[in-house]
Amino acid sequence: MPLTPKPLRALVIGSSGTIGSAFIDLLENHPGCSEVVGIHRNSAHPMDYQDLSTIEEAAKPLLRGAPFQLIINTIGILHSADWMPEKKLDDLNPAQLQTLMQINAIGPGLTIKHFSKLLDPAGSVMATLSAKVGSIEDNRLGGWYSYRASKAALNMIIKTAAIELARTKPNVALIALHPGTVNSRLSQPFKGQQIGRAPLDAAQDMLNVLLSLDKEDSGTFISYSGERLPW
């Protein structure tokens, strides 16, 4: 039986991004969603992973409007104006590794810490966007050291937090969610326009999965298609 009730209240973190804004559009027009709140770097309660103190500060005012039955964190980084994913070990550098760890693992980990308090204990889901390339077992091509490592670290945080929450909030599911390739700024340098899906299509696929989850799905790594992925 799905955890999320109807109607539900939803919170989208990173709602100004390509995938985040697509989730906002879908949820605003979804008959099973009574309200959707979006937060990002320039929202009323701003959150920026470059300043980790903003995570707790963004969560505090939302406590007054809690609980939420669905929280989706879409924030992540793959490349920047200064560097692209590493092709070989010699490309590994501390600045890139540190930045991706902060944005892809530390920030989302602290978000789970503070925002899981907003979840409805009667039934709710919190999904954090991860990536299939973060799977250690599935890594057959190598490369992309910082991105792979940061997403693998994120996956471990989600798995560990899910074990803890199962003791106190057994009707809450924490999952790592793989969105697939989406036409966005993140995928553009990697033929995203040719091989990716439209953001609304991708968000709809993921939303279908999220609304079908039950408590036994907590602590799993799931694809947009509903496939269970190896850690």
C-alpha positions in Angstrom: 0.0 0.0 0.0 1.5 3.4 -1.0 2.8 5.5 1.9 1.7 8.9 0.5 -1.9 9.8 1.2 -4.3 11.8 -1.0 -4.3 14.7 -0.8 -0.6 15.2 0.0 1.6 18.2 0.7 4.9 18.3 -1.2 8.2 20.1 -0.8 10.7 20.4 -3.7 14.2 21.3 -2.8 16.2 22.9 -5.7 12.9 24.0 -7.3 14.6 26.6 -9.6 16.6 23.9 -11.5 15.5 22.0 -14.6 14.2 18.9 -12.8 13.0 20.8 -9.7 10.9 23.2 -11.7 9.4 20.3 -13.7 8.3 18.7 -10.4 6.7 22.0 -9.3 4.8 22.2 -12.5 3.5 18.6 -12.2 2.6 18.8 -8.6 0.8 22.1 -8.9 -1.5 20.4 -11.5 -1.7 17.0 -9.8 -5.2 16.2 -8.4 -3.7 14.3 -5.5 -1.5 17.3 -4.3 -3.1 20.0 -2.2 0.0 22.2 -1.9 3.5 22.2 -3.2 6.3 24.4 -1.7 9.6 25.1 -3.5 12.9 26.2 -2.1 16.1 27.2 -3.8 19.0 29.7 -3.5 16.8 32.7 -4.1 13.5 31.6 -2.5 11.8 33.2 0.6 13.8 30.7 2.8 16.9 30.4 0.7 19.1 27.3 0.7 22.6 27.1 -0.9 24.9 24.2 -0.5 27.9 26.6 -0.8 26.8 27.8 2.6 25.8 24.7 4.6 24.4 26.8 7.5 21.5 27.8 5.2 20.1 24.2 5.3 19.0 24.3 8.9 17.9 27.9 8.5 15.7 27.0 5.6 14.1 24.1 7.4 13.2 26.0 10.6 10.3 28.2 9.2 8.9 25.2 7.3 8.4 23.4 10.6 5.4 25.6 11.3 3.7 24.3 8.1 4.7 20.7 8.5 4.1 17.9 8.0 4.8 17.1 4.3 4.0 13.7 2.8 6.5 14.1 -0.1 9.9 15.8 -0.1 12.1 15.7 -3.2 15.7 17.0 -3.2 16.9 17.7 -6.8 20.1 19.5 -6.0 23.3 18.2 -7.6 26.4 19.1 -9.6 28.3 17.2 -12.3 30.6 19.8 -13.9 31.3 23.5 -13.7 32.9 26.3 -15.9 36.3 25.3 -14.5 36.2 21.5 -14.8 34.5 18.5 -16.4 34.2 14.9 -15.1 37.6 13.3 -14.9 38.5 10.9 -17.7 41.6 9.4 -15.9 43.3 9.3 -12.5 45.7 12.0 -13.4 42.8 14.4 -13.7 41.8 14.0 -10.1 42.2 17.3 -8.1 41.3 18.3 -4.6 39.1 21.3 -5.5 36.8 19.4 -7.8 36.6 16.4 -5.4 35.8 18.7 -2.4 33.2 20.7 -4.3 31.3 17.6 -5.5 31.4 16.0 -2.1 29.9 19.1 -0.5 27.2 19.6 -3.1 26.3 16.0 -3.8 26.8 14.3 -0.4 27.4 16.7 2.5 24.6 19.1 1.6 22.0 16.4 0.9 23.1 14.5 4.0 22.5 17.6 6.2 19.2 18.2 4.3 18.0 14.7 5.3 19.1 15.5 8.9 17.0 18.7 9.1 14.2 18.1 6.6 13.3 14.6 7.7 11.8 16.3 10.8 9.2 17.8 8.4 8.0 14.3 7.2 4.6 13.0 8.2 5.1 10.0 10.6 1.8 8.6 9.5 3.1 8.1 5.9 5.6 10.0 3.8 8.5 9.7 1.3 11.7 11.7 1.0 13.6 11.1 -2.2 17.1 12.5 -3.0 18.3 12.4 -6.6 21.3 10.2 -6.9 22.8 8.7 -10.1 23.4 5.2 -11.4 27.1 5.9 -11.9 27.3 6.2 -8.1 26.7 2.4 -7.9 29.9 0.7 -6.9 28.7 -2.7 -8.2 27.6 -1.3 -11.5 30.8 0.6 -12.3 32.3 -1.0 -15.4 33.6 2.0 -17.3 35.7 3.9 -14.7 36.3 7.7 -14.9 34.2 10.4 -13.4 36.0 9.9 -10.0 34.5 12.8 -8.1 31.0 12.4 -9.3 30.9 8.7 -8.7 32.5 9.0 -5.3 30.1 11.8 -4.2 27.0 9.9 -5.3 28.3 6.7 -3.6 28.8 8.7 -0.4 25.2 10.1 -0.7 23.8 6.6 -1.2 25.5 5.4 2.0 24.1 8.4 3.9 20.6 7.6 2.6 20.9 3.9 3.4 22.2 4.5 7.0 19.5 7.2 7.7 16.8 4.9 6.5 17.9 2.2 9.0 17.7 4.7 11.8 14.4 6.2 10.8 12.8 2.8 10.5 13.1 2.5 14.3 11.3 5.8 15.1 9.2 6.5 11.9 8.4 3.1 10.4 6.0 4.7 7.9 8.6 7.0 6.4 10.6 5.9 3.3 14.0 7.5 2.4 15.2 6.6 -1.0 18.0 7.4 -3.5 16.4 8.1 -6.9 18.1 7.8 -10.3 16.5 10.2 -12.8 18.1 8.9 -15.9 19.4 11.3 -18.6 17.4 14.5 -18.7 17.7 17.3 -21.1 19.3 19.9 -18.8 22.3 22.0 -18.2 23.9 19.1 -16.3 23.6 16.7 -19.3 24.1 19.2 -22.1 27.8 18.5 -22.6 27.2 14.8 -22.7 24.7 14.6 -25.6 21.8 15.1 -23.3 19.8 16.8 -26.0 20.1 13.7 -28.2 19.8 10.9 -25.6 17.9 12.5 -22.7 14.2 12.9 -21.9 12.2 16.1 -21.6 12.2 17.3 -18.0 8.5 17.0 -17.6 8.6 13.4 -18.9 11.4 12.5 -16.5 9.7 14.2 -13.5 6.4 12.3 -14.3 8.3 9.0 -14.5 9.9 9.7 -11.1 6.7 11.0 -9.5 4.9 7.8 -10.6 7.5 5.8 -8.7 7.4 8.0 -5.6 3.7 7.8 -5.3 3.8 4.0 -5.5 6.4 3.4 -2.7 5.6 1.6 0.5 7.6 1.4 3.7 9.5 -1.7 2.6 11.1 0.5 -0.1 12.9 2.6 2.4 16.7 2.5 2.1 16.7 1.5 -1.5 18.2 2.8 -4.7 15.5 3.1 -7.3 15.5 4.1 -11.0 12.9 6.4 -12.6 11.5 3.2 -14.2 11.0 1.6 -10.7 13.9 -0.8 -11.1 15.9 -1.5 -8.0 19.6 -0.6 -8.6 22.6 -2.2 -6.9 24.5 -0.1 -4.4 
